[in-house]
Amino acid sequence: MASALGLMMPAVNATAAGAHAAPKNGAKTVSLDHGKTPLVSCGARHSKGATKGPLHGIINYSGVCVHSQAAWLDKAQSGLTERIRFYSGGGRLERTTWQGGKIFFSLPRTFFSSVPNSFAHKVCQALVAGGNHTDVKYGPICEST
């Protein structure tokens, strides 16, 4: 499943974390990426997928570090945003992100992907209304590391 998905996944650009140069005494570094997870580079040795109706999801991970995630809907549908939730081993919600998608009318399919490089034991994806992130249209589906 992961090898077939690799052919479908569009390239995603990761933004590097920026930091101020250290002061002359070298005592402090200040991050410009407030509220974001520190930059981590996970491997992608394993994959797990889930399906619920027309919604499919997959994560690629090593250990408890999630390298990438993708979700796709088996139809072309506009007005959707992917909501991705990352949970700790104890079940605590650690982080929520939102991802825009791309419609492929020829398949037809609506595709969402990102490279979070984030520590998590479980990832849950849902497709929500673009104008209302609490209005779940499909899912959620979850994969565990």
BELGIKA-V700233 format. One record per helix or strand of 2 or more residues. SS is the DSSP state (~ for helix, > for strand). FROM is the first residue (numbers start at 1). LEN is the number of residues. If there is no record, write none. Layout:
BEGIN
SS_FROM_LEN + SS_FROM_LEN
END
This chain:
BEGIN
~_2_7 + >_46_7 + >_55_8 + >_65_9 + >_80_8 + >_93_7 + >_102_3 + >_109_6 + >_118_2 + >_122_8 + >_132_13
END
